[in-house]
Amino acid sequence: MIDVRLKGRHIILASESPRRQYLLKELGFDFEICAMHLEETYPAGLTPVQIACYLAEMKANSFDTARLDKNSIILTADTIVSIGDEILGKPRNHSEAVDMLKKLSGCRHEVITAVCLKSKQKTRIFYVLTSVTFKELTNEEINYYIENFRPFDKAGGYGVQEWIGYIGITNIDGSFFNVMGLPVRELYEELLAF
């Protein structure tokens, strides 16, 4: 049941991500999808957390707030995968996906999802960080995953909810749903406060 404070709110999800759409629907929200097509560039020298927050806010700021009524909330998000200060974006091809998964193999990395909530009156940005550890992946496992799941729309070149997550992830410290692309518990609390 949706909290009474959220009834009547018009949520606009500015994302084409099927995972974000699925998770928001599972929270019980009615929402409109209005995808943004932006080049995800950011200033040099930012930390991974700063990059995720910058991109989430940039997406929200590109939305025409004149279209909003007093009950509307724009929701944007950006997920970053990092090993130290190295950012692993979305692989452009098979070779890049292989390289990313080899870097993640046997290592711990961070997944940061920043979310921006924006209305006519205010803006709120928050982020959630989750640490994920992979076992040593074989070349066969990496190639099987890429050929069968084509993870070219996923930061870091993998989906935690897909085959590679089932067989390869040994530890998750933090929110599983954050790794999917939307920290749903934290989002619910932030929407209530918003």
Secondary structure as UniProt FT lines:
FT   HELIX           4..6
FT   TURN            7..8
FT   STRAND          10..13
FT   HELIX           18..26
FT   TURN            27..28
FT   STRAND          31..33
FT   TURN            44..45
FT   HELIX           48..61
FT   HELIX           65..67
FT   TURN            70..71
FT   STRAND          72..83
FT   TURN            84..85
FT   STRAND          86..88
FT   HELIX           94..104
FT   TURN            105..106
FT   STRAND          108..118
FT   STRAND          123..134
FT   HELIX           139..149
FT   TURN            152..153
FT   HELIX           155..157
FT   TURN            160..161
FT   HELIX           163..168
FT   STRAND          169..173
FT   HELIX           176..180
FT   HELIX           184..193
//
